[in-house]
């Protein structure tokens, strides 16, 4: 049985084009209790699933962390991102998971059935042991006990990692690992600058950024396609990205108006206000996720 938290470094995760969401470790700093904090993180996981995110990166906001910091946030998000049939094996009993019953279901198609044309079915499995000669033991819905499978050439896996399995027969079991998960998202821990260093149009969300308009959206979608997707960073309640980075709102607004980079710059391509008609004093992070990604993922 696997142990530990399913949180990967960015180097071990998929690198193809897609969507990366960055949220701070202080994400649930204002939650009154663990139940409310878990529910809030469930909405964040829902947004990641709805908008087909590949990665959900939790970056440190050490000055803003409360009683529930990065480990709490990563644990609950990692649990939510795990196929239900693998959660018990991977996570076991943890204090952070006391209220996971309030998490909304992601409804991600973790498994597919075989087709009338004979196409193989797919499922996900959990690597429980890495052995010699390129073989690993994998927990899966196929059998009660782990099965031994060969890792494809050029692919590296670690204990506790999820993999995609193609199944050609269930009795007897005939299956093979084909790669990393093709659906759902993975949770990673990284500094913000590291998360922004990869491909993708890097967007900082803030009410002090440039306003998103209909005319501007088309250019952003085109730029993101050329860059290989988006990396979008969000702040925490009452502690946005400017405060985390030690930036004054005036500095951001001035730089945006002049077309200059906002300094210090961890690697953003632009600062964007995706809710320009905001009437509430505070937009919660989970609300900002749906509003922002709903616009940026529109197609031409």
C-alpha positions as CSV (number, residue, x, y, z in Angstrom):
1,X,0.0,0.0,0.0
2,X,1.3,3.4,-0.9
3,X,2.0,6.1,1.7
4,X,2.8,9.7,1.6
5,X,1.3,12.7,-0.3
6,X,0.7,12.5,-4.0
7,X,2.5,15.8,-4.8
8,X,5.0,15.8,-7.6
9,X,7.8,18.2,-8.6
10,X,7.1,19.9,-11.9
11,X,10.0,17.9,-13.4
12,X,8.1,14.6,-13.0
13,X,4.8,15.9,-14.4
14,X,3.4,16.1,-17.9
15,X,4.9,18.9,-20.0
16,X,2.7,19.0,-23.1
17,X,0.7,22.1,-23.9
18,X,-2.2,22.8,-21.5
19,X,-3.4,24.7,-18.5
20,X,-1.5,25.2,-15.3
21,X,-3.3,26.8,-12.3
22,X,-1.3,28.3,-9.5
23,X,-2.8,28.9,-6.1
24,X,-1.1,30.0,-2.8
25,X,-0.6,27.9,0.3
26,X,-2.6,30.6,2.2
27,X,-5.7,29.8,0.1
28,X,-7.9,28.8,3.1
29,X,-6.5,31.2,5.6
30,X,-9.8,32.8,6.4
31,X,-11.9,29.6,6.7
32,X,-13.6,29.3,10.0
33,X,-13.1,25.6,10.3
34,X,-11.8,22.5,8.5
35,X,-15.2,21.7,7.0
36,X,-15.4,25.1,5.3
37,X,-11.7,24.9,4.2
38,X,-12.3,21.5,2.6
39,X,-15.4,22.8,0.8
40,X,-13.6,25.8,-0.5
41,X,-10.8,23.5,-1.8
42,X,-13.4,21.3,-3.4
43,X,-14.6,24.3,-5.6
44,X,-11.0,24.9,-6.6
45,X,-10.6,21.2,-7.6
46,X,-13.9,21.5,-9.5
47,X,-12.6,24.5,-11.5
48,X,-9.4,22.6,-12.4
49,X,-11.5,19.6,-13.6
50,X,-14.1,21.6,-15.5
51,X,-11.5,23.6,-17.4
52,X,-9.3,20.6,-18.2
53,X,-6.3,21.8,-16.2
54,X,-3.2,19.6,-16.4
55,X,-1.5,20.9,-13.3
56,X,-2.6,22.5,-10.1
57,X,0.5,24.1,-8.4
58,X,0.5,25.2,-4.8
59,X,3.1,27.9,-4.3
60,X,4.3,29.1,-0.8
61,X,2.9,32.2,0.8
62,X,4.7,31.8,4.1
63,X,3.8,35.2,5.5
64,X,0.1,34.6,4.8
65,X,-0.2,31.0,6.0
66,X,-2.5,30.4,8.9
67,X,-3.2,27.2,10.8
68,X,-3.8,25.4,7.5
69,X,-0.8,25.9,5.3
70,X,0.6,24.3,2.2
71,X,0.5,20.7,3.3
72,X,-3.2,21.0,4.2
73,X,-4.0,22.6,0.9
74,X,-1.9,20.0,-1.1
75,X,-3.4,17.1,0.8
76,X,-7.0,18.0,0.2
77,X,-6.5,19.0,-3.4
78,X,-4.4,15.8,-4.0
79,X,-7.2,13.7,-2.5
80,X,-9.8,15.4,-4.7
81,X,-7.7,14.8,-7.8
82,X,-7.3,11.1,-7.1
83,X,-9.8,8.6,-8.7
84,X,-12.2,7.5,-6.0
85,X,-11.2,3.8,-6.3
86,X,-7.6,4.7,-5.5
87,X,-8.1,7.1,-2.6
88,X,-8.1,4.7,0.2
89,X,-4.8,3.0,-1.0
90,X,-3.1,6.3,-1.5
91,X,-4.2,8.5,1.3
92,X,-5.4,6.2,4.1
93,X,-6.5,8.1,7.3
94,X,-5.2,11.6,7.7
95,X,-6.4,14.5,9.9
96,X,-6.6,16.8,6.9
97,X,-9.1,14.6,5.2
98,X,-11.7,14.5,8.1
99,X,-14.3,16.4,6.1
100,X,-13.7,15.1,2.5
101,X,-17.3,14.0,2.4
102,X,-18.2,17.6,1.5
103,X,-16.0,17.6,-1.6
104,X,-18.1,17.9,-4.7
105,X,-17.5,15.0,-7.2
106,X,-15.3,15.9,-10.1
107,X,-17.1,13.6,-12.5
108,X,-13.9,13.1,-14.5
109,X,-14.0,10.0,-16.8
110,X,-11.3,8.0,-15.0
111,X,-12.3,4.8,-16.7
112,X,-13.6,3.9,-20.2
113,X,-15.2,0.7,-21.3
114,X,-14.3,-1.3,-24.3
115,X,-16.1,-0.4,-27.5
116,X,-18.0,-2.7,-29.9
117,X,-15.1,-2.3,-32.4
118,X,-12.9,-4.1,-29.9
119,X,-11.0,-1.0,-28.7
120,X,-9.3,-1.6,-25.3
121,X,-10.7,-0.1,-22.1
122,X,-8.7,2.3,-20.0
123,X,-8.4,2.9,-16.3
124,X,-5.9,4.4,-13.9
125,X,-3.7,2.6,-11.4
126,X,-1.5,3.5,-8.5
127,X,2.2,2.5,-8.4
128,X,2.8,0.8,-5.1
129,X,6.3,-0.6,-5.7
130,X,9.1,0.1,-8.2
131,X,11.0,-3.0,-8.9
132,X,13.9,-4.1,-11.1
133,X,14.0,-4.6,-14.8
134,X,11.5,-1.9,-15.5
135,X,8.6,-3.5,-13.7
136,X,6.3,-2.0,-11.1
137,X,3.4,-3.2,-9.0
138,X,0.2,-1.3,-9.5
139,X,-3.1,-1.1,-7.6
140,X,-6.0,-0.9,-9.9
141,X,-9.7,-1.7,-10.1
142,X,-8.8,-4.8,-12.1
143,X,-7.9,-7.0,-9.1
144,X,-7.9,-7.0,-5.4
145,X,-4.1,-7.2,-5.2
146,X,-1.5,-5.2,-7.0
147,X,-0.5,-6.5,-10.5
148,X,3.0,-6.5,-12.0
149,X,3.3,-4.4,-15.1
150,X,6.2,-3.3,-17.4
151,X,6.9,0.4,-17.6
152,X,7.1,1.7,-21.2
153,X,10.6,2.5,-22.5
154,X,11.6,6.1,-21.7
155,X,8.9,6.6,-19.0
156,X,9.8,7.1,-15.4
157,X,7.5,6.6,-12.5
158,X,7.7,6.9,-8.7
159,X,5.9,5.1,-5.9
160,X,2.6,6.7,-5.2
161,X,2.2,8.0,-8.8
162,X,-0.9,7.4,-11.0
163,X,-0.5,5.8,-14.4
164,X,-2.9,5.0,-17.3
165,X,-3.6,1.3,-17.9
166,X,-5.0,-0.2,-21.1
167,X,-6.9,-3.4,-20.5
168,X,-7.3,-6.0,-23.2
169,X,-8.7,-8.8,-21.0
170,X,-10.0,-9.0,-17.4
171,X,-10.3,-12.8,-17.1
172,X,-7.4,-13.5,-17.1
173,X,-6.0,-10.0,-16.6
174,X,-4.1,-8.7,-19.5
175,X,-3.0,-5.0,-19.3
176,X,-0.2,-2.6,-19.9
177,X,0.9,0.8,-18.8
178,X,0.6,3.4,-21.6
179,X,1.7,6.6,-19.9
180,X,0.8,9.2,-17.3
181,X,-2.9,10.0,-16.7
182,X,-4.7,11.3,-19.7
183,X,-7.6,12.9,-17.8
184,X,-7.8,14.8,-14.6
185,X,-5.1,17.0,-13.1
186,X,-2.0,16.5,-10.9
187,X,-1.1,18.5,-7.8
188,X,2.5,19.9,-7.5
189,X,4.4,22.0,-5.0
190,X,6.7,24.7,-6.4
191,X,7.8,28.2,-6.0
192,X,5.9,30.7,-8.1
193,X,8.9,31.5,-10.2
194,X,9.5,27.8,-11.0
195,X,5.8,27.3,-12.0
196,X,6.1,30.3,-14.4
197,X,9.3,29.1,-16.0
198,X,7.7,26.6,-18.3
199,X,5.8,27.1,-21.5
200,X,2.5,28.9,-21.6
201,X,1.3,32.5,-21.4
202,X,1.9,33.4,-17.7
203,X,-1.0,35.5,-16.4
204,X,-1.2,37.2,-13.0
205,X,-4.8,37.9,-11.9
206,X,-5.5,41.1,-10.0
207,X,-8.1,43.8,-9.9
208,X,-5.2,46.2,-10.5
209,X,-4.2,44.6,-13.8
210,X,-5.2,45.5,-17.3
211,X,-9.0,45.1,-17.9
212,X,-10.1,42.1,-19.9
213,X,-12.3,43.1,-22.8
214,X,-14.0,41.4,-25.7
215,X,-11.6,42.9,-28.2
216,X,-8.6,41.9,-26.1
217,X,-9.7,38.4,-25.5
218,X,-9.2,37.3,-29.0
219,X,-5.5,38.3,-28.9
220,X,-5.0,36.5,-25.6
221,X,-6.4,33.3,-26.9
222,X,-4.2,33.5,-30.0
223,X,-1.1,34.3,-27.9
224,X,-1.8,31.4,-25.5
225,X,-2.1,29.0,-28.4
226,X,1.3,30.1,-29.7
227,X,2.8,29.9,-26.3
228,X,1.5,26.4,-25.6
229,X,-1.4,27.2,-23.2
230,X,-1.8,29.2,-20.0
231,X,-0.2,29.4,-16.6
232,X,-2.6,31.4,-14.5
233,X,-1.8,32.5,-10.9
234,X,-4.4,33.5,-8.3
235,X,-4.1,35.2,-4.9
236,X,-5.8,34.4,-1.5
237,X,-8.7,36.1,0.2
238,X,-7.7,39.6,1.4
239,X,-4.1,38.8,0.3
240,X,-3.7,39.1,-3.4
241,X,-0.7,38.5,-5.6
242,X,0.5,42.2,-5.2
243,X,0.8,41.8,-1.5
244,X,2.5,38.4,-1.7
245,X,5.1,39.9,-4.1
246,X,5.5,43.1,-2.2
247,X,4.0,45.2,-4.9
248,X,1.9,48.3,-4.5
249,X,-1.3,48.6,-6.5
250,X,-0.1,52.0,-7.9
251,X,3.1,50.3,-9.2
252,X,1.1,47.7,-11.0
253,X,-1.4,50.1,-12.5
254,X,1.4,52.4,-13.7
255,X,3.4,49.7,-15.3
256,X,0.3,48.2,-17.0
257,X,-0.7,51.6,-18.3
258,X,2.8,52.3,-19.7
259,X,3.3,48.8,-21.1
260,X,6.2,48.1,-18.8
261,X,7.0,44.9,-16.9
262,X,5.9,44.9,-13.3
263,X,8.9,44.7,-11.1
264,X,9.9,42.6,-9.2
265,X,8.7,40.1,-11.8
266,X,8.7,36.3,-11.0
267,X,8.0,35.6,-14.7
268,X,4.5,36.9,-15.6
269,X,3.7,38.0,-19.2
270,X,0.9,40.2,-18.1
271,X,-1.3,41.3,-15.2
272,X,-5.0,40.9,-16.0
273,X,-8.2,42.0,-14.3
274,X,-10.7,39.4,-15.5
275,X,-13.6,40.8,-13.6
276,X,-13.4,44.5,-14.6
277,X,-17.0,45.2,-13.5
278,X,-16.4,43.9,-10.0
279,X,-19.0,45.3,-7.5
280,X,-18.0,43.3,-4.4
281,X,-15.0,44.5,-2.4
282,X,-13.5,41.0,-2.4
283,X,-13.7,38.2,-5.0
284,X,-13.0,34.8,-3.5
285,X,-10.3,32.7,-5.1
286,X,-12.7,30.0,-6.2
287,X,-15.0,32.6,-7.8
288,X,-12.0,34.2,-9.6
289,X,-11.0,30.8,-10.9
290,X,-14.4,30.2,-12.7
291,X,-14.7,33.8,-13.9
292,X,-11.1,33.9,-15.3
293,X,-10.9,30.4,-16.8
294,X,-14.4,30.7,-18.3
295,X,-13.1,33.6,-20.4
296,X,-9.5,32.5,-21.2
297,X,-10.5,29.0,-22.3
298,X,-13.0,30.3,-24.9
299,X,-12.2,29.2,-28.5
300,X,-12.1,31.3,-31.6
